[in-house]
Amino acid sequence: MQALWLSVECVIGEVYNLGGDDAYSVQEVVEVIRTQVTTTFEVEQRPELMRSCDEPITAGDNAKFRSRCAWKPRIRLAATLRDMLDWWRIQLAGAVSPGSRQEVARVHHFGS
């Protein structure tokens, strides 16, 4: 949130990247999520969706934003994932009534 407030110091029309200083593999992200949930799950890779042109590592460079706004990342990956999971827990717990079309979609996508 701090970065959004600081972005008023950016030049309109310029492109700035926001993000942490570390790059994580998908497996590392999955392992952090595993520590924050009680449900066991498996991750499957679908080879037909893989593209030979995909970059093996993709990471943003936040140097331009850092120098322009005197900003540095403060929130670690585990905290970001925890906040996202908590948001989804609230959304899924309160927005669905049993037997509704939303409930059927939720069970289909997220399991029971």
N, C-alpha and C positions, 0 to 999 in steps of 0.2 A: 504494500500500500504506500509506503514511503516513496518508492520509486515513481509511482503515479503522480504524487504531489510534486516531486522534483522535476518531473518531465515538463513543467511549464517553462523551465529554463532552456529547453531544447529549441532548435531552429525549426520552424514550421516547414514541412516538406522534406526534411532530412529523415533518414532511416537510422534508428537506434535499436540495438539488441539489449534485452534485459535477460538476465539469467545468472546462474551461479558460475563459479570458477572451475568447478569439477565436471568431468564427463562421466556418465555412468552407462554401463551396459544394460540391456533390457533385463538380463538375468539378475543384476544387482538390484534393479528396481523391484522385480518380482520378489526377491528375498526380503527386502525391506517391508513390502506389503505383507508377506507371510508372517512377519513378526507382529503385525498389527491386527490380524484377524484370527478368529477362532475356527473358521471353516477351512478345511483342507481343499486344495484345488491343484489341478494339473495344468500345465501350459503346453499347448500343442502348436507346433509350427506347421503352417500349410504351405508346402513347397510351391504349389501352383500360384500362390500370391507373392512369391519372392521374385524380385527383378534383378537381373544381372547388373543393371546400371546403378543399383542402390549403393550409396557410400557406406563403407563398413563403420565409419565413425562420423557422426555429425555433431558439431558443437558450435554454439554461438560465441561471438566475440563481443563482450560487453565493454571493451576498453573505451570506445567513443562516448558511451553514456557515462561511464565512470569519470572520465576526464571533464566532461561538460558539466556534470551535476554533483561532483564530489560525492559519489555514491559508492557503496560496496554491498555485496550480498550479505544478508544477515540470517536468513532462514535456511536451515539445512534441509536436505532432501527428505529425511525421515519426518520432519515436522510438516513439510508441505504435503506429503502423502497422507499423514495422519489427519490433517485438516480436510483434505479432499474426501477421505473415507468417512469422516464424521459428517460432512455436509451431505454425502449420499445416504448415510444411515438415517439422517433426519428426513431427507426427501422421501425415501422409500417407506419409512415408518408412518409418516403422517398423510401422505397424499393418495393412498390406495385403500379402497374399501374391498373386503372379501367378495369374490365373485364378479367384480367389475371387469370391464375390458382391460383396464389398466392392470388389474391383478393378473389376468391371464398373460399379458405381455411381460409383466415383471417376472413371473415364474418362468416363462419361456427364456428370457434373456439372462436372468440372474440365478436361477435354480430356486428350490424351495427351502 
